[in-house]
Amino acid sequence: MQQSQKKYKVSIIHLVRNLIWAQWNRMGLNGTGGANRYSVDIEASLIAAGYGSRLDGRLYEGVWSWIKLYGNIINKERLVTLVHKRGDEWIVRFLGALLENTDEMLWKGVIKKFRSMCSPSWKETPMSISADADTWHDKDPIMQKWGISCARLIPKQKMLEHNIILQNNIWMQYRYLYGATTRADVMYLLNVSHNCRNKREIDFLTSVRLADRLCCHPSTIYRIQEDLEKGGFIERTMGTWTIVVKNALLIESSEDYDVGTIDWVKINLFIDALLKLADELEVIDNEAILKSRIQAFQTNYFPILFLNHYIEAPGAYGSGLGPLEKYSIDQLFEMVENATRLFYRIVCREK
């Protein structure tokens, strides 16, 4: 059973790395796998980079270079809110060190807030999940100050041309147009929702859904909507209270991108939980406990895949699928692997 479990961990790490790279390939980096075809989320992707950089050091270098060029269009308040809600000290320390390395003065306020989220009991941790704490001899002093062991490096800028990056990223265009504000984000999501060809339920954006997606208070969305309605840019349909773009400045994306909305905040929660489940494969020997953990993961996180794209998820064990005892570890984990792979294939445009 142990050999099988290790096989699945390798497969899951490969899938997770590709899902994270897909977000960053869409924002202009050159990495493995495909590029996300659905709506992007700049701040959520920054958090995902904290997990992805542990799996692939090239992502860390690429995100560093990206922030150097595009840090002015990052919504600082939203980034702090998302990091605080995530409650993962690794992410706090990784982003704190990364931002301090890129431009300490520009990110002074954010860095201060991240420092306040750090606990005094943190033990220094290697950047790579496959490295030991003593692997690095020439350590990055800023990373080390934040409790992370990482080699000192000068990142190589391996990105697409600026005009190509913008062509594939309406969100970035709106941030340049309206500033790194919630108003820009609302206009972006409404634009994608309005123009996507085959709408799913998640693409019908109500006020509550916008507030949830952008992790802000509903009153903020209501104020923005009132302004946009008064300006004649949007209207609401009375039946569902769905917001419809009426006369807004629409920025067209290329044919292969922005084909629908994706809640990347929740998808990245799925990715984090999937990595933790893969770790448990190596440390849990009791078959009954491991089956229970896999079952709990499916129950808690498969609905996220179903919401963001109609990935079929198993029903409750003991009913439609039959008793849990009838399934092997391999069968249960194959369900997880297959659902994740299917989601990746749907949302990504292969290179």
N, C-alpha and C positions, 0 to 999 in steps of 0.2 A: 504493500500500500504506500510506503514511503516514497518509492521510486515514482509511482504514478502521481503522487502529490507534488513532487518536485517538478515533474513534467508540466503540470498545470500551472504552477507558479511561473515558470519560464514563459509559457504561452500568455498568461495574463499580463505579465510585465511588458511583453511585446505589444499587446493590444493597447494597454494604457499609454505607453510611450507614443504610439501612433495617434491615439485620440488627442493627446496634448499637443503633439507636433501639428496635427491637422488644424488646430486653432491658430497656431503661430505661423504656419505656412500661409494661411489665409491673410495674416497681417503683414506678410512680406518677408519672413525668414525662409531660408532654404534648408529643409530638413527631410527626414525620412517620411515615408507614407504619402498620403494624399492631402488635399486641402479642403477644409470645411466649406460646404456649399451653402449652408444656412446662415442665419444671422450670427454675427460675431458678438463678443462681449469683452471689451478691452480689460476692465478691472478683474472680471472672473478669470480671464486668461492669464493675468499676472499671478493670481493665486495658484492656478494650475501649474505655472512654471516652477513654483516652489516644490511640487512633487516631481515634475518632469525632469528638473535639473539633477535630482538624485539618481535618475535612471540614465541620463545622457548629458554629459558635461557640455556638449555643443549647444544645447538649448540655453544654458546659463550664459554662455558667451553671446549668443544671439540676442537674448532678451536684454542684456546689458547694453549692447549696441543700439537696440531699438529704443530703449528708454532715453538714451543720449540724444537721439534724433527727434523722438515724438513724445517726450515727457510732458510737454506743454499741453497736450490734449488728453492727458489722463485726469479723470475726475478724482481729485485727492480725497474729498469728503466721502465719496462713494467707496473708494478703495479702503479707507479706514473702517467704514461701516461693515463692509463685507468681511474684512479680516477679523474684526471684533466678533461678528456673528459666527464665523467659522470656529473660533476658539481653539485654534491649533498653534501651539507655541513655536513649532518648527516654521510655520508660514510667517509668523510675526518676525522671528529672528532672521529668516532668509531674506524677506523683503526689506527689513530694516537695514541689513548689511548691504544688500544690492543697491538700494537707493542712496545710502551714504557713499558707496563707491562711485556712483555715477555723478552725483552733484549734491554734496552735503547741504549747501546753503539753499538751493532750490527746494529741497525736501525737508527742510529743518523742522517744520511743524508736524509733518507726518512722522518723521523719525522720532520726535519727542513722544508722540502718542504711542508709537510701537514700543518704545522703551518702557512706558508705563504698564504695558501688557505682559512684560517679561517677569518670570519668577526667579528668585535668587537660587533655587535648588537645581537649575538646569546644569546638566553635565555636557561637556564639549562633545559634539557629534560630528562625524565625518559628513562631508557633502554627499559623496557617493555611497549608496547602500552596499556596495561591494568592497569598500575601502575600510581599513582600520584607522583608528584615531592617529596612529604614529606614521601613517603612510607618507604624509606630506612633510617635506623637509623645509622648503621655502614657502612658509604659509602666508596667506593673505592676512595682514594684520587687522584689517577692519572686520573681515569674516570671523577671525579668531576672537575679536572683542565682543562679537555677538554670539559666541559659543559654537562656531562652526569651523571645522577643519577643512581648509580648501587651499589648493596651490595658488600662489600668486600668478596672475596672468594678465595679459593685455588682450582684450577681446578682439577677434577679427570680425570685421563688418562683412557679413555674407547675406546681403539682402537684395531683393529686387529693386529696380529703379523706382524712384519716388512716384512718378506718374502712374506706373503699373500698380503699385500698392494702393494708391488712392482710387484707381479705377475699379478695383475689386473690393473696396471698403467704403460703403455709403456712411457707416457710423463715423469713420474718421473724417469724411467730408463734412458731415453735419457738425462735428466738434470744431472743425476749422471755421465753419460758417457762424455757428451760434455760441461757441465757446464750450469749455468742458463743464456743461451744466445739464441738469435734468431736462430742461426744455429741449436741448439737442437730442437727448436720448429718446424722449417721447416722439419727436418728429421722425427719428430714424425708425423706431419700431412700428409706428403708424404707416410709414412709407412701405416697409417690407410687407406688413400685413395687407396693405391696400393692393400691392402689385404682385404678390405671389400668385402663381397660376392655379395651383391645386390646394385650396385652403383646407387645413385640418382644424379641429376644434381649438387647438392652442393658438392658431393664427387669428382668431376672432378676439381682439383685445378690448376688454372692458376696463373701466377705471381701476377696479380692484386688481385685475391681472397686471396692469401696467405698474401699479404701486408695488406689487409683489415681485415682479421681474426686476424692477429698478431698486428694490430694497429701500424704499422711502415711504413716508407717511402718505396715506391717501389724500389728505388735504393739499399736499403739494401738487399732486396730479390734478385735483379738481381745479386749483387756481390756474394751472397751465392750460387746462382744457377750456376754462371760461375765456381766457385771453384768445385762444385759437378760434373758439366759436365766434366771439365778437368780431374777430378779424376776418371771418368768413372762410377760414381754412379747413374746418372740420364740422361735421354734424353728427348727431346721435340718432340711431334708429330706435324707436320707442319700444319695440318688442323685446330686444335683448340688451339694450343700452350699449351696443357695440359702437365704437367710435369709427366713423368713416371719413377718410380724407376727401375733402371736397374741392379745394382750390389751392392746395399748398404748393410750395416750391418742391417739385419732385425731382430727385436726382436718380437717374436710371443706372442700374447696375448692369454688368455684363451678363450674358445669357445664362452662364453656368453658376452664378452666385446669387445670394439672397432669394432663394426659391421658397423660403418660409422662415418662421421664427423657431428658435431653439432656446430653452432656458438653461444656459450654460452654467449658471450658478448651481442649479440642482444637478446637472449632469456631472459637474466636478465634485459634488458631494458623493455621487455614485462612484466616481473614479477613486476618491480617497478611501471609501469603504471597501472597494474591490481590492486595493493594495493591502489593506489591513487583513482582509480575508485570505489573500495569498500568503501573507506572513503566518497566519494561523495554521496553514497547511503543514508548515514545518515543525510546529511546536505542540500541536494537539495529536496525541496518539490514540485517544479513545474514539472509536468509530461512531458511537452513538452521539457523543458531544459534537463531533465534527459535522455529522449529518444535521444536527440541530442548528449549528451555526450557519451552514449553507442554506438551510430552509429559512432561517430568520432573515438572511441577506436577501433572498429572493422575495420574501414577503414585503420587506421594507423598501427595497430599491428597484425591483422590476417595474413597479408602477411609474417610476420616473421615466424609464425607457418608453413605456406605453404612452405616457402623456406627450413626450416630445416627438415620438414617431410611433405609429401603431405596431410596435413590436409585440407579438403575442407572448403573454406570460402565463406560466402554469397556474392553475387554480389551487385551492387549498388541498393539502395532502389529507388523505382519509376520505376524500369525496371524488372529484373528477379524476385525480391522478392515482388514486388508490393509496393504501397505507404507506407511510414513509419508510417502514422497515423493508419494503420490497425493493427499494432502490439502493444501489451501491454508491460509494463515494464518487466513482468515475461518472456514473449516470447523472448524479446531482450536479456535479461540477461542470459536466458537459452542457447542461442547460444554461449555466451562467456564462460559459465561454461562448456558446453559440448565439445567445441573445446579444452579448456585447459585440461580437464580430458582425452580426447583422446590422446593428445600429451603426457601427463604423462604416460599413459598406454603403448604407443608405445616405449618411450625411456627408460622405467624403467624395471628392472628385479625384480619382486616381491620377497620379502624375504620369 
